[in-house]
Amino acid sequence: MTKTELHTDLRTAVRELCSRFPDSYWRELDAKEVYPEEFVKTLTEAGYLAALIPNELGGSGLGIAEASIILEEVNRSGGNSAACHAQMYIMGTLLRHGSEEQRRHYLPKIASGELRLQAFGVTEPTTGTDTTQMKTMAVRKGDRYVVNGQKVWISRVDYSDLMLLVARTTPLEDVKKKTEGLSVLLVDLKKAVGNGMTVRPIRAMINHATTEVFFDNLEVPVENRIGEEGKGFRYLLDGLNAERVLIAAECVGDGRWFIERACRYASDRVVFGRPIGQNQGIQFPIARAHVNVEAADLMRIRAAELFDAGQPCGAEANMAKLLAADASWEAANVTMQTYGGFGFAEEYDVERKFRETRLYQTAPISTNLILSFIGQHVLGMPRSF
Ligand SMILES: Cc1cc2nc3c(=O)[nH]c(=O)nc-3n(C[C@H](O)[C@H](O)[C@H](O)COP(=O)(O)OP(=O)(O)OC[C@H]3O[C@@H](n4cnc5c(N)ncnc54)[C@H](O)[C@@H]3O)c2cc1C
């Protein structure tokens, strides 16, 4: 089978699965702020969330190109991959830096759905994007780390068995470079919650199961550390290109959903005796948004090709994420405008998708931080931080 055939078959199969979860499913969950458990279970059982796990560890051994197609199709169907996307990119840290024992213990269970690894604890309330300044400390005491601190915006904790936690194991004042002294720990959430870890939901603009998390002498066995102590920042960076490509694909999926809805509405809605889409004031912004979504998709495909070939792809992955997030946001705005007042009505799903796609201007990485990466690391201009 050629790559093109594989991708076409994959799209068709994911579309079929998503068609069982119509707009009304996502709309009702959004209104009640309920986690899409049935959807995530179905996607897991069909093996899609294990796309990047190697065959010998129970996954399907596919590349980032295929994984990104799966998430794109979920968003294109009107759903939201954010309910489960993190598993795809967090798992890479375990796959690349975990010990053979950790890989063999966890990955087959993650692939089968027995365990969910979809919580990622990085962001802190007082330090935000400046990750190396994080204050959560994991102090080694014999065969355990004792963790104290606080995280914010940690999503899906309540629907995950494991969390990848990034904490300082060496105080900032004792390291030569600020990127040293951070470590990655795998937290068994079923044991941790109520035993040193407290989780509080944050009501947010979108249905994202996001929380704030407090650590008060949480004990994590040393054997749950991924990779070497103090090298966590490097492992973190290592996973970012995959994350950028996957999020770019979700944005492309959102963008295509918006354009399709906008075209349909613009062709059907008659005002002043003609379809509104006959007016170029309505037609051209939709056409322009389409052009931008398709252009962003090319960068996403390029980044995925480089990633899968094992080539450096930091610039392309970041550019893909920026272009796709901007394109989906443009498409969202254009669709809201095309729908007029009805864009605000929940029953058309435009306002829900509008809120959902807005996130990608800010998280998992904000637009400004991507621009600073491009300015400093790709174009070689002076560092600003
Ligand atoms: C719904 C949701 C889910 C999330 N899920 C997770 C999760 O599961 N795990 C996790 O760890 N985090 C998560 N996050 C956190 C997210 O990654 C951060 O919100 C994001 O990285 C921005 O950090 P901040 O909110 O602290 O903003 P800040 O760092 O306070 O920045 C605020 C604004 O200032 C800009 N800014 C800051 N410094 C500079 C600079 N030097 N130059 C130019 N602009 C600058 C930023 O770009 C941003 O626009 C989530 C956030 C949200 C909203």
The ligand as a MOL file (V3000), in Angstrom:
LIG
                    3D

  0  0  0     0  0            999 V3000
M  V30 BEGIN CTAB
M  V30 COUNTS 53 58 0 0 0
M  V30 BEGIN ATOM
M  V30 1 C -7.4070 25.3500 28.3740 0
M  V30 2 C -5.9610 25.2350 28.7010 0
M  V30 3 C -5.3760 23.9850 28.8390 0
M  V30 4 C -4.0300 23.8550 29.1980 0
M  V30 5 N -3.5030 22.6120 29.4220 0
M  V30 6 C -2.2440 22.5100 29.9290 0
M  V30 7 C -1.7290 21.2470 30.3400 0
M  V30 8 O -2.3970 20.1950 30.2130 0
M  V30 9 N -0.4890 21.2090 30.9030 0
M  V30 10 C 0.2800 22.3240 31.0870 0
M  V30 11 O 1.3820 22.2150 31.6000 0
M  V30 12 N -0.1870 23.5460 30.6880 0
M  V30 13 C -1.4140 23.6700 30.1220 0
M  V30 14 N -1.9000 24.9070 29.7600 0
M  V30 15 C -1.0840 26.0810 29.9940 0
M  V30 16 C -0.5910 26.7370 28.7220 0
M  V30 17 O 0.4380 25.9710 28.1570 0
M  V30 18 C -0.1680 28.1510 29.1120 0
M  V30 19 O -1.3480 28.8760 29.4160 0
M  V30 20 C 0.5940 28.8330 28.0250 0
M  V30 21 O 1.8070 28.1860 27.8210 0
M  V30 22 C 0.8430 30.2970 28.3640 0
M  V30 23 O 1.3390 30.4140 29.6860 0
M  V30 24 P 0.6540 31.4470 30.7030 0
M  V30 25 O -0.8010 31.2290 30.6500 0
M  V30 26 O 1.3060 31.3510 32.0220 0
M  V30 27 O 0.9520 32.8570 30.0740 0
M  V30 28 P 2.1750 33.8480 30.4390 0
M  V30 29 O 3.4800 33.1380 30.4050 0
M  V30 30 O 1.8110 34.5790 31.6800 0
M  V30 31 O 2.1050 34.8500 29.2040 0
M  V30 32 C 0.9760 35.7320 29.0080 0
M  V30 33 C 1.0890 36.3520 27.6350 0
M  V30 34 O 2.3150 37.0840 27.5310 0
M  V30 35 C 3.0770 36.6260 26.4320 0
M  V30 36 N 4.5130 36.6800 26.7780 0
M  V30 37 C 5.1170 36.2150 27.8980 0
M  V30 38 N 6.4490 36.4540 27.8380 0
M  V30 39 C 6.6820 37.0740 26.6460 0
M  V30 40 C 7.8430 37.5510 25.9850 0
M  V30 41 N 9.0590 37.4590 26.5400 0
M  V30 42 N 7.7000 38.1260 24.7870 0
M  V30 43 C 6.4860 38.2460 24.2180 0
M  V30 44 N 5.3450 37.8040 24.7650 0
M  V30 45 C 5.4410 37.2250 25.9820 0
M  V30 46 C 2.6340 35.2090 26.1830 0
M  V30 47 O 2.8580 34.8410 24.8470 0
M  V30 48 C 1.1350 35.3000 26.5170 0
M  V30 49 O 0.4230 35.7340 25.4060 0
M  V30 50 C -3.2370 25.0390 29.3580 0
M  V30 51 C -3.8120 26.2970 29.1750 0
M  V30 52 C -5.1490 26.4080 28.8730 0
M  V30 53 C -5.7480 27.7820 28.7250 0
M  V30 END ATOM
M  V30 BEGIN BOND
M  V30 1 1 1 2
M  V30 2 1 2 3
M  V30 3 2 2 52
M  V30 4 2 3 4
M  V30 5 1 4 5
M  V30 6 1 4 50
M  V30 7 2 5 6
M  V30 8 1 6 7
M  V30 9 1 6 13
M  V30 10 2 7 8
M  V30 11 1 7 9
M  V30 12 1 9 10
M  V30 13 2 10 11
M  V30 14 1 10 12
M  V30 15 2 12 13
M  V30 16 1 13 14
M  V30 17 1 14 15
M  V30 18 1 14 50
M  V30 19 1 15 16
M  V30 20 1 16 17
M  V30 21 1 16 18
M  V30 22 1 18 19
M  V30 23 1 18 20
M  V30 24 1 20 21
M  V30 25 1 20 22
M  V30 26 1 22 23
M  V30 27 1 23 24
M  V30 28 2 24 25
M  V30 29 1 24 26
M  V30 30 1 24 27
M  V30 31 1 27 28
M  V30 32 2 28 29
M  V30 33 1 28 30
M  V30 34 1 28 31
M  V30 35 1 31 32
M  V30 36 1 32 33
M  V30 37 1 33 34
M  V30 38 1 33 48
M  V30 39 1 34 35
M  V30 40 1 35 36
M  V30 41 1 35 46
M  V30 42 1 36 37
M  V30 43 1 36 45
M  V30 44 2 37 38
M  V30 45 1 38 39
M  V30 46 1 39 40
M  V30 47 2 39 45
M  V30 48 1 40 41
M  V30 49 2 40 42
M  V30 50 1 42 43
M  V30 51 2 43 44
M  V30 52 1 44 45
M  V30 53 1 46 47
M  V30 54 1 46 48
M  V30 55 1 48 49
M  V30 56 2 50 51
M  V30 57 1 51 52
M  V30 58 1 52 53
M  V30 END BOND
M  V30 END CTAB
M  END
